Amino acid sequence: MPTPTLDSVHCDRLSQIQQSILEVAERPFEQAIALPAAAYLDSDFYNWEVEHIFKQQWLCVGHVSQIPKPGDYVNFDLFNEPMTVVRGQDGVNVLSRVCVHRAMDMMPAEYGHPPKGNRRSFLCPYHHWSYGLDGQLLGAPHMQQNEGFNAKEICLHRFRTEIWQGFIFITFDPTLEPVSQHYAGLLPYVERWNLAEMEMVANLQWECDFNWKLLVENFMEPYHHMGAHHKTFEPLMPATGTWTESETLNHVVCHLPLAKHLVEKIKAGQSIETFSSPRTLSSEDHYEYAVYLGNPDFLLFIGPDQVYWYFLIPQGPDKMILHTTLLVTPESKQLDDYEQKLKQTIEGLQRFHMEDMEVCTAMQRGLNSAFYAPGPLSHLEMPIWLFQRYLARQIRAVT
């Protein structure tokens, strides 16, 4: 009998994890259980997700309000790719920060390069090759003796970029359908907020020692309002009143109606909102919040007067960087007590997110236990079951 190779062992383990996910996702909702621990721990499965989920889907990397003027840029790293999102004269571009000459990251943050700002061009500090805001090479000193050098043919890599509702998306897949088509089913829910006109007013960064899927599942399910958020969300949006819409191909929608006494106050003409809400909202829009997942990780938490977008940057099976951002209407910034309201809202964001950080970090630790076995899901955890079914569709598409 031949001795198994390391590659074959890894392949067998990956196939077993994928098969277990398929079996979990095939269960009817009334028999739903959590995913196996290996789905959150195994490095081979995480690497598979990077290649066959993230790099084949639309990924949200910013909002247009972060780069309002030509030359404005924001840097980030995604799946070992140094990137910058920049507003040029031709619109918004997402460019590689890797110099075409000798592969230097032109703006390494650890050496003092600012992660955001405004510039007329990009200059590689190594040999002073310079690039325009569209990525095209502008200059390269002392290259005239190289017979193969042609400046017109040299350009930073430009990632396929599209804007939907003011959010900036990229994909590594040149054949993927347009983002407007991909998330067409979400549009009726969010278009009344005029998201492209809103402005990002807070951006908090978190170092997370847990798997990206734990964050997605925790973000989407309201069952934990009565536990982790019993002081913050449960009095406002009781878990028992929440409900999730039926399955769709590319998104999940969970409604979080406000508590009855709050709705009665609103109907009586008493506003409970902090900021100015869009004038295009319906009266019913003021009676609830909602959470939206655009698969795989486009996360929106929307209330009448404020929108939260979560930017996930997975870095391994048990690590990720998370940006929690807040967007409000431009009119909100004209309120007399805007600065105080913003300060209080950011404090609230930090407070409820710390509750989520605790449970997600503790879950990642618990998944390493030899005694853990996937438990049954509540009917209030339907978004998790829908997310499992999305993962299963991605596995079937490849295998």
Beta strands, then each sheet from edge to edge (+ up, - down):
strand 1: 59-63
strand 2: 72-78
strand 3: 81-88
strand 4: 91-96
strand 5: 116-118
strand 6: 122-123
strand 7: 130-131
strand 8: 137-139
strand 9: 160-164
strand 10: 167-171
strand 11: 199-208
strand 12: 243-244
strand 13: 251-257
strand 14: 288-294
strand 15: 298-302
strand 16: 307-316
strand 17: 319-328
sheet 1: 1+ 10- 9+
sheet 2: 4+ 3- 2+ 5-
sheet 3: 6+ 7- 8+
sheet 4: 11+ 17- 16+ 15- 14+ 13- 12+
end
